[in-house]
Amino acid sequence: MSVEIRDAGPQDEAGWRELWQQYLDFYEVSLAPEVTAATWARLMDPASPVKARLAFAGGRMAGFAIHLHHPSTWVIGDDCYLEDLFLSPEARGKGLGRALIEDLMALARGKGWQRLYWHTDETNSVARRLYDRFTPSDGHLRYRLRL
């Protein structure tokens, strides 16, 4: 199986939207259509720090890693936050999740970013097995306040 990982482009919108909906369904989340449209617009905006790397297996879009970089108070330079990582069900267990993270690590290093971090649901044991292969959890919990 040939694997390609690259930046998302305008031609990828339909495939990305299909995977995005699967991602939302996985987490049992419903977003207003305008939120999805705004997310795609950010991904395509050259001035936005929010970007997506897409994984293709056998020529078919199989997953994404949505990330952004930002300044940090803990290092000189920027951090990279992997906000959303998703693989279609048929693409799981084939090393594509690992490939997307390794791709993002290389991209971040190439840009001089200092750290890569992400969150996951504590009950997502499959994803956590992959993540634990890269680094142990740092023990931090996330708190999110809606404004």
C-alpha positions in Angstrom: 0.0 0.0 0.0 1.5 3.3 -1.0 1.1 6.1 1.5 1.3 9.9 0.8 1.1 12.6 3.4 0.7 16.2 2.3 -0.9 19.6 3.1 -4.6 19.9 2.4 -5.5 21.8 -0.7 -8.8 23.2 -2.1 -9.3 20.0 -4.1 -9.5 18.0 -0.9 -12.6 19.7 0.6 -15.1 16.9 -0.1 -12.9 14.1 1.1 -11.9 16.1 4.2 -15.5 16.9 5.0 -16.4 13.2 4.8 -13.6 12.3 7.2 -14.4 15.3 9.5 -18.0 14.1 9.8 -16.8 10.6 10.7 -14.5 12.2 13.3 -17.4 14.2 14.8 -19.6 11.0 14.8 -16.8 9.1 16.6 -16.8 11.7 19.4 -20.6 12.0 19.2 -20.4 15.7 18.5 -22.6 17.8 16.3 -21.3 21.1 15.0 -23.3 23.7 13.1 -22.4 23.7 9.4 -21.0 27.1 9.7 -18.4 25.9 12.2 -17.2 23.2 9.7 -17.2 25.8 6.9 -15.1 28.1 9.1 -12.7 25.3 9.9 -12.2 24.5 6.3 -11.7 28.2 5.5 -9.0 28.5 8.2 -7.3 25.4 6.8 -7.1 27.1 3.4 -6.2 30.6 4.6 -2.4 31.1 4.2 -2.5 33.6 7.1 -4.0 31.1 9.5 -1.8 29.0 11.8 -4.4 26.2 11.6 -3.3 23.7 8.9 -4.1 20.1 8.0 -1.8 17.2 6.8 -3.7 14.6 4.9 -2.8 10.9 4.7 -3.7 9.0 1.5 -3.5 5.2 1.3 -3.7 3.7 -2.2 -4.7 7.1 -3.6 -7.7 7.5 -1.2 -7.8 10.0 1.6 -7.6 8.0 4.8 -6.9 10.5 7.6 -5.9 13.9 8.8 -3.8 15.7 11.4 -5.0 19.2 12.0 -2.5 21.3 13.8 -1.5 24.8 14.7 1.6 26.5 16.0 1.7 29.2 18.7 4.2 31.1 20.8 5.0 29.5 24.2 6.0 30.9 27.6 8.0 27.8 28.3 10.4 27.7 25.4 12.0 30.2 23.1 10.0 29.7 19.9 6.7 28.1 19.1 4.9 24.9 20.1 2.9 22.8 17.7 -0.5 21.6 18.9 -2.0 18.6 17.2 -5.7 19.4 17.7 -7.4 16.7 15.7 -6.0 13.3 14.5 -8.3 10.9 12.7 -8.2 7.9 10.5 -11.1 6.3 8.6 -12.1 3.0 10.2 -10.7 1.0 7.3 -7.3 2.8 7.6 -6.8 2.0 11.2 -4.1 -0.5 12.4 -2.0 0.1 9.3 0.5 2.5 10.7 -1.1 5.7 9.3 -1.6 7.3 12.6 2.0 6.8 13.5 3.0 8.1 10.0 0.9 11.3 10.5 2.5 12.0 13.9 6.0 11.3 12.5 5.2 13.6 9.6 4.1 16.4 11.9 7.2 15.9 14.0 9.4 16.3 11.0 7.4 19.3 9.8 7.6 21.0 13.2 11.4 20.3 13.5 11.9 21.7 10.0 10.1 24.9 11.0 12.1 25.2 14.3 9.1 24.6 16.5 10.2 23.4 20.0 7.5 21.0 21.1 4.6 18.9 19.8 1.7 18.2 22.1 -1.9 16.8 21.9 -4.8 15.7 24.0 -7.1 12.7 23.7 -10.1 11.4 25.5 -9.0 9.3 28.5 -11.3 6.4 27.3 -9.7 6.3 23.8 -7.5 3.4 24.7 -6.6 2.6 21.0 -5.3 6.1 20.4 -3.5 6.1 23.8 -1.6 2.9 23.0 -0.2 4.7 19.9 0.5 7.9 21.8 2.3 6.1 24.6 4.7 4.7 22.1 5.9 8.3 21.4 5.9 9.7 24.9 4.2 9.0 28.3 1.4 11.3 29.3 2.7 14.3 31.2 -0.2 14.0 33.7 -1.9 17.3 32.8 -5.6 17.4 32.7 -7.5 19.8 30.3 -10.1 22.2 31.5 -12.3 24.0 29.0 -14.6 26.8 29.8 -17.1 27.9 27.3 -17.4 31.7 26.9 
